[in-house]
């Protein structure tokens, strides 16, 4: 009797560990669901929008200009940021604030990307902390789940901003 209970307990523990490892690998390497917060990506992504994160694009270096990505914050490694890719390595980007009269430009160094929020007046981004190492990117946002009226794939618009398909 005791051996049966012990055997079933170890079997359940084994299945739990196996499925836990599979779930960890899926969320770490394939993708996951993320709740976005903060005003920096408005109007494209509102506070508490729920999106699908594609982690495979980061591993295959297929992040493109115009993509919205989740990255580790360079100023606080415990938090993540949600921003749009404005420049890839070698691109010339405007490094000054939109309100500055004199515009300054710089080139994105090798192995880095330039990230900015869509809400330029209320976004802490690469204009504040500089280019972001590619290794800090966790994944690309490809699909919006919530709210339901914005449900759909995110794709690039002609002016470089993102919007949700109808």
Secondary structure, 3 states (H helix, E strand, C coil): CHHHHHHHHHHHHHHHHHHHHHHHHHHHHHEEEEECCCCCCCCCCCCCCEEEEECHHHHCCCCCCCCEEEEECCCCCCCEEEEEEEECCCCEEECCCCCCCCCCEEECCCCEEEEECCCHHHCCCHHHHCCEEHHHEEEEEEEEEECHHHCEEEEECCCCCEEECC
